[in-house]
Structure formats: C-alpha cells, structure tokens
Amino acid sequence: MNEFSIHINVYPIARMLHTVYKFEADFFDYDPTPEDSSAGKCYNCDKDIYISLPTSSVLKDFSSPKYAIIEISTTNGKKYKIGSNQIPALVSLTPHLNTATLHVKCKMLHSPLI
C-alpha cells in the first residue's frame, strides 16, 4: 500500500471553469482492489478523500458528479492517474463545516499504481 501526498489534481474531461482543479488533502493510503465482472477483471478505484474546504464556486462545479482524470502523487514524488480519456472517473464534492469529501468512482482495466 502506498502513502500519498497531500496534492491532488483533477483534470475535467468536459469543459468547466478551470482546466485543472488543485486540492489539498490529508495524507491517505490507496490500494485499488481487483474485481471480476462480466467484462473480465477490472480494478475498483473508488475512494473518498478528505480535502481542505474549496471555494463555493468549486463546490458548485462539483455538486453533481463530473467526468475527470485524477492525478495523485506519492510522498516521494511519483505520479499516478486514476481514470483516462476513454474511461474517466466520476468526481463529486460534499462540503462539511471545515473540510470537504472528494468522492472518486472509477473502474479501470489495469491498476493505476502500475
């Protein structure tokens, strides 16, 4: 299991206000789980990540799920992408009092950590 740094970049697939959204999170662990489906083996890359509370305009942009590619990096600087242009991740935000939850839903054909 890898420990990831606090910087998360979200690249929307469709046109939005920004070409990249940058979030800061607490340190987190991430380990996609392999699953068998009718289409074959895939990796469940779903993850809820607690982030610093973004501006109200960013919260509004992600109030409903959006297709995007998420870029995370390990504490030693290696970068990984969750989702792709062909099979993007669904990303949404849920605000709380001082933080927000970044919800990532994605199934990938290969592990993003390879």
C-alpha positions as CSV (number, residue, x, y, z in Angstrom):
1,M,0.0,0.0,0.0
2,N,1.4,3.4,-0.9
3,E,1.1,6.6,1.1
4,F,0.2,9.6,-1.0
5,S,1.0,13.2,-0.6
6,I,-1.5,16.0,0.0
7,H,-1.6,17.4,-3.5
8,I,-4.4,16.2,-5.8
9,N,-5.0,17.5,-9.4
10,V,-8.4,16.9,-11.1
11,Y,-8.5,17.4,-14.9
12,P,-12.1,17.6,-16.1
13,I,-12.9,15.8,-19.3
14,A,-15.8,18.2,-20.3
15,R,-15.4,22.0,-20.4
16,M,-15.5,23.6,-17.0
17,L,-14.4,26.8,-15.4
18,H,-10.8,25.6,-14.9
19,T,-8.7,23.2,-16.9
20,V,-7.2,21.8,-13.6
21,Y,-8.6,21.9,-10.1
22,K,-6.0,21.6,-7.3
23,F,-6.9,20.2,-3.9
24,E,-5.0,19.7,-0.7
25,A,-5.8,16.6,1.3
26,D,-4.7,14.8,4.5
27,F,-2.2,12.0,3.9
28,F,-4.0,8.9,2.7
29,D,-3.5,5.3,1.7
30,Y,-4.8,4.0,-1.6
31,D,-5.0,0.4,-2.8
32,P,-7.3,-0.4,-5.8
33,T,-9.0,-3.8,-5.4
34,P,-9.2,-6.3,-8.3
35,E,-12.7,-7.5,-9.1
36,D,-14.2,-10.0,-11.5
37,S,-17.1,-8.7,-13.7
38,S,-19.0,-9.9,-16.7
39,A,-16.4,-8.0,-18.9
40,G,-13.5,-9.6,-17.2
41,K,-11.0,-8.5,-14.5
42,C,-11.1,-4.8,-13.5
43,Y,-9.8,-2.7,-10.6
44,N,-12.2,-0.8,-8.3
45,C,-10.5,2.6,-7.8
46,D,-13.3,4.1,-5.7
47,K,-12.0,6.4,-2.9
48,D,-13.3,9.1,-0.6
49,I,-10.6,11.6,0.2
50,Y,-10.9,14.4,2.8
51,I,-9.7,17.7,1.5
52,S,-9.5,21.3,2.6
53,L,-12.7,23.2,2.0
54,P,-12.6,24.7,-1.5
55,T,-14.3,27.9,-2.6
56,S,-18.1,28.0,-3.1
57,S,-17.7,28.2,-6.9
58,V,-15.6,25.0,-6.9
59,L,-18.1,23.3,-4.6
60,K,-20.9,24.3,-7.1
61,D,-18.9,23.0,-10.0
62,F,-18.6,19.5,-8.4
63,S,-22.1,19.4,-6.7
64,S,-23.1,16.8,-9.2
65,P,-20.6,14.1,-10.5
66,K,-18.3,15.2,-13.3
67,Y,-16.0,13.1,-15.5
68,A,-12.4,13.7,-14.8
69,I,-8.9,12.3,-14.6
70,I,-7.4,12.5,-11.1
71,E,-3.6,12.8,-10.6
72,I,-2.2,11.8,-7.3
73,S,1.4,11.5,-6.2
74,T,3.3,9.5,-3.6
75,T,5.2,11.2,-0.8
76,N,8.4,10.6,-2.9
77,G,7.0,12.4,-6.0
78,K,5.9,9.5,-8.3
79,K,2.6,10.4,-10.1
80,Y,-0.4,8.2,-10.8
81,K,-3.6,8.8,-12.7
82,I,-7.0,7.5,-11.9
83,G,-9.2,7.3,-14.9
84,S,-8.4,8.0,-18.6
85,N,-9.9,9.8,-21.6
86,Q,-11.6,6.5,-22.6
87,I,-12.8,5.5,-19.1
88,P,-12.8,8.7,-16.9
89,A,-13.5,8.7,-13.2
90,L,-16.7,10.3,-11.7
91,V,-15.8,13.0,-9.2
92,S,-18.0,15.0,-6.8
93,L,-17.6,17.0,-3.7
94,T,-19.6,17.0,-0.4
95,P,-18.9,20.0,1.8
96,H,-18.6,19.8,5.6
97,L,-18.0,22.5,8.2
98,N,-14.2,23.0,7.7
99,T,-13.5,20.3,5.1
100,A,-15.0,18.5,2.1
101,T,-15.0,15.0,0.8
102,L,-13.8,14.3,-2.7
103,H,-15.7,11.3,-3.9
104,V,-13.9,9.3,-6.7
105,K,-15.7,6.5,-8.5
106,C,-13.8,4.6,-11.2
107,K,-13.2,1.2,-12.6
108,M,-10.0,0.6,-14.6
109,L,-8.8,-2.2,-16.7
110,H,-5.4,-2.1,-15.1
111,S,-4.2,-0.9,-11.7
112,P,-3.3,2.8,-11.7
113,L,-0.4,2.0,-9.4
114,I,1.5,0.0,-12.0
